[in-house]
Amino acid sequence: MSFPAIKRTTLVAIALLLRLELAQARVAHSGTFQVNPIRITLSRQSSSSLLSVRNDSTEKIRFQIGVFAWDQNPKGEMVLNPTEDLIFYPTLLALEPGDERRIRIGTNDPIVASEKSYRIFVEELPPLENSQSDGIHILTKMGVPIFIQPSKPTVQARLDQIGFQGTEFVFEIKNLGNVHFFPRAVRVTGADSQGETVSAHELQSWYILAGRTSEYRIEIPRADCEKIQNLTIEVELEDKTLKEKFPLSPQTCKG
């Protein structure tokens, strides 16, 4: 294909922005459009909500809306499944530059004993064939979490399965409550016999859904491992901090 032919072709790249809610902002931006809010909570007292979508670009954008049940596998990774638990409208929309429209979301079954979790996706569709735009067109797909909260939320967490697998230090954060939580920080610090810090790791945290577990792994170089007497895990939650110390023996560092 010649260079002029490439210029006339619209290339499409898809960016999945699934963790925009990590920041404490109230609006999620993609560069071409924004959604607000970045998290939705439904309950017995409030069984419906609105999600606004605004076109910040200079061109008309078409969107497709979809909702999935959100679960996590044993490693804490996202698992999405089709669902009919939630009602939402519209499923398709088109916005002119600067326009904003609201999507109504609701449930007919807001009474739950343990929190249910979902994700609503606002997906940018390719331009129509008669679009005059050239070059690369980036399509963005935003995912916003939706929670149906029980009447008596209980937050309970525990550190578990702490130990070494080869040269990796492994531990789990278990959610024993009936609602999700989002650790503010997850840290692992290694100290020598004098209490001096040998290694420090700040790990990426994310949602841990009700009844689910998130696994963390850290590679500990042998040179550091041989100096460390204790590894300390700290997990900062909203109202408390989980902390546990794991002693190392000379045999631990042999891998």
C-alpha positions in Angstrom: 0.0 0.0 0.0 1.3 3.4 -0.9 1.7 6.3 1.5 -1.2 8.3 0.0 -3.5 5.3 0.4 -2.6 5.1 4.1 -3.5 8.8 4.5 -7.0 8.2 3.2 -7.6 5.3 5.5 -9.1 5.7 8.9 -7.1 3.5 11.3 -9.0 2.4 14.5 -7.3 1.8 17.8 -9.3 0.8 20.9 -8.2 1.9 24.4 -9.9 0.3 27.4 -9.9 2.7 30.3 -11.2 0.5 33.1 -9.6 2.1 36.1 -10.5 5.7 35.8 -12.1 5.6 39.2 -8.6 5.2 40.9 -8.4 9.0 41.3 -10.8 10.9 43.5 -12.1 13.0 40.7 -15.9 13.1 40.2 -15.7 13.0 36.4 -13.8 10.6 34.2 -12.2 12.0 31.0 -11.1 10.1 27.9 -9.9 13.1 25.8 -12.9 13.0 23.5 -15.7 12.5 26.0 -16.4 12.4 29.7 -18.7 10.5 32.0 -20.1 11.5 35.4 -20.2 10.1 38.1 -17.3 7.6 38.1 -19.1 5.2 40.5 -22.8 4.4 41.1 -24.3 3.0 44.2 -27.9 1.6 44.2 -29.8 0.5 47.3 -33.2 -0.2 48.7 -33.7 3.5 49.3 -32.3 4.5 45.9 -32.9 1.9 43.2 -32.1 4.1 40.2 -29.4 6.6 39.1 -28.2 8.7 36.1 -24.9 8.6 34.2 -24.1 11.6 32.1 -22.0 11.4 28.9 -20.6 14.6 27.3 -18.9 15.0 23.9 -15.8 17.1 24.4 -14.5 16.6 20.9 -15.1 18.7 17.7 -16.9 15.9 15.9 -20.1 14.0 16.3 -19.6 10.8 18.4 -21.8 7.7 18.4 -21.9 5.5 21.5 -23.0 2.0 22.5 -23.9 1.2 26.1 -23.6 -2.2 27.7 -23.9 -3.6 31.3 -22.1 -6.7 32.7 -22.0 -8.5 36.0 -18.6 -7.9 37.5 -16.8 -10.6 39.4 -13.1 -11.4 40.3 -11.0 -14.5 39.9 -8.8 -15.8 42.7 -6.0 -13.5 41.6 -8.3 -10.4 41.8 -8.6 -10.0 38.1 -11.8 -8.7 36.5 -14.4 -11.2 35.2 -17.3 -9.9 33.2 -20.5 -11.8 32.4 -23.7 -10.9 30.5 -26.6 -9.9 32.9 -30.2 -8.7 32.8 -30.1 -7.6 36.5 -30.0 -3.9 35.6 -32.3 -1.8 33.4 -30.7 1.0 31.4 -31.7 3.4 28.6 -30.7 4.3 26.0 -28.4 1.6 24.6 -27.3 3.7 21.7 -26.8 7.4 21.4 -25.1 10.1 19.2 -23.8 13.4 20.6 -22.9 16.5 18.6 -19.8 18.5 19.8 -20.5 19.9 23.3 -23.7 18.0 23.8 -24.5 16.0 26.9 -27.0 13.2 27.6 -28.0 11.1 30.6 -28.3 7.4 30.8 -30.9 6.1 33.3 -29.9 3.0 35.2 -32.0 1.0 37.7 -32.8 -2.3 39.2 -36.0 -4.1 40.1 -34.3 -6.1 42.9 -32.5 -3.6 45.2 -32.7 -5.8 48.3 -29.5 -7.9 48.7 -27.8 -9.6 51.6 -24.3 -9.2 50.0 -23.4 -6.4 47.7 -23.7 -7.1 43.9 -21.3 -5.5 41.5 -21.6 -4.5 37.8 -19.9 -2.4 35.2 -21.6 -0.2 32.7 -19.5 0.5 29.6 -19.8 3.6 27.4 -18.1 2.6 24.1 -17.3 5.0 21.3 -18.3 3.6 17.9 -16.4 4.1 14.7 -17.3 7.2 12.6 -19.8 6.7 9.8 -18.4 5.8 6.4 -19.0 9.3 5.1 -16.9 10.9 7.8 -14.3 13.4 6.5 -11.7 12.8 9.2 -8.3 11.5 8.2 -5.5 9.7 10.1 -5.8 7.7 13.3 -9.1 7.7 15.2 -8.8 6.5 18.8 -11.9 4.7 20.1 -12.4 4.7 23.8 -14.3 2.4 26.1 -15.0 3.6 29.6 -16.1 1.3 32.4 -18.0 2.7 35.4 -18.6 0.4 38.5 -22.2 0.0 39.8 -22.9 -1.5 43.2 -26.2 -2.6 44.8 -25.5 -2.2 48.5 -27.1 -4.2 51.3 -29.0 -2.5 54.0 -26.3 -3.3 56.6 -22.9 -2.9 55.0 -20.0 -4.7 56.8 -16.3 -4.1 55.9 -14.1 -6.9 57.1 -10.6 -7.8 55.7 -7.8 -10.2 56.5 -4.3 -11.0 55.4 -3.8 -14.7 54.4 -1.6 -17.2 52.6 1.6 -15.3 53.5 4.8 -17.0 52.4 7.4 -17.6 49.7 7.0 -19.4 46.4 10.5 -19.7 45.0 12.0 -16.2 45.2 8.5 -14.5 45.3 6.9 -13.2 48.4 3.2 -13.9 48.2 0.2 -12.9 50.2 -3.6 -12.4 49.9 -6.0 -9.8 51.0 -9.4 -11.4 51.7 -12.7 -9.5 51.8 -14.8 -11.3 54.5 -17.4 -8.5 54.5 -20.6 -8.0 52.5 -19.4 -4.9 50.5 -16.4 -4.0 48.4 -13.4 -2.0 49.7 -10.5 -0.3 47.9 -7.2 -0.3 49.9 -5.7 3.2 50.0 -2.2 1.7 50.1 -0.5 -1.7 50.1 3.1 -1.7 51.3 5.7 -4.4 52.0 8.9 -3.4 53.8 11.9 -5.5 54.5 14.1 -4.7 57.6 17.4 -6.2 58.8 18.3 -7.3 62.3 18.9 -3.7 63.3 15.5 -2.5 62.0 17.0 -0.7 59.1 15.0 -0.8 55.8 16.5 -3.1 53.2 13.7 -3.0 50.7 10.3 -1.2 50.3 7.5 -1.9 47.8 4.4 0.2 47.2 1.9 -2.1 45.4 -0.9 -1.1 43.1 -4.3 -1.5 44.8 -7.7 -1.9 43.3 -11.2 -3.0 44.3 -11.7 -6.2 46.3 -15.3 -7.3 45.9 -17.4 -8.8 48.6 -16.3 -12.3 49.4 -13.4 -12.2 47.0 -9.6 -12.3 47.3 -6.7 -10.4 45.7 -3.3 -12.0 45.5 0.0 -10.0 45.5 3.4 -11.2 44.5 6.8 -9.5 45.0 10.1 -10.7 43.6 12.7 -10.5 46.4 16.3 -10.5 45.0 18.5 -13.0 46.9 21.0 -10.3 47.8 18.2 -8.4 49.6 16.6 -11.6 51.0 19.8 -12.6 52.8 19.8 -9.2 54.7 16.1 -9.2 55.6 15.0 -10.5 59.0 11.4 -9.5 58.7 9.0 -8.5 56.0 6.1 -6.3 57.1 2.8 -6.0 55.2 0.6 -2.9 55.7 -2.8 -2.5 54.0 -4.5 0.8 54.6 -8.3 0.7 54.6 -10.7 3.5 55.1 -11.0 3.1 58.8 -8.1 0.8 59.9 -4.8 -0.7 58.8 -4.0 -4.4 58.5 -0.4 -5.1 59.5 1.4 -8.4 59.7 5.1 -9.3 60.2 6.7 -12.3 58.4 10.0 -13.5 59.7 12.7 -14.8 57.3 15.0 -17.7 58.1 18.3 -18.5 56.3 16.6 -21.3 54.4 13.9 -18.9 53.0 16.4 -17.2 50.6 17.7 -20.4 49.0 14.7 -20.3 46.7 
